[in-house]
């Protein structure tokens, strides 16, 4: 059972850790992707899958190397999993499906060009990325795998860069409305009160 959970944790962290890199392909080049006649996802999704394979290859030698083995670590991991799932559910409340998958960023003449500042986004600007981080940290904490912690650190570094690029792109798209929102709402760690 432990070996299977470790394998699931490693694979999940590979997918989650490449999400910021996937968006790094998009945010600096939104005009390029919008200018394409065919769906950019025909190129972007195979590139994302290639990222999984490229990360799987060098990390496979550490996929069962643990920093610790303690069954009780699954208790706080379950809390993190639950928190991440709750944040995901709240992220979709005032956001359309096309916004969640990034269609306004890559499709020209997309009608869903609105800044959402209500719901969970009144407390945090990028809740989906926080949910991803909760899920990765849950797998890291529960499995104790070195590779999960390394992949989580990689995601945090690339995620920081990606969030800055996304903020710049949103500021360009929404102007003063986004600048005011950005000044009052934190990036990743929500205000509780």
Secondary structure, 3 states (H helix, E strand, C coil): CHHHHHHHHHHHHHHHHHHHHHHHHHHCCHHHHHHCCCCCHHHHHHHHHHHHHHHHHHHHHHCCCECCCCCCHHHHHHHHHHHHHHHHHHHCCCCCHHHHCCHHHHCCCCCCCCCCCCHHHHCCCCHHHHHHHHHHHHHHHHHCEHHHHHHHHHHHHHHHHHHHHHHHHHHHHHCHHHHHHHHHCCCCCCCCC
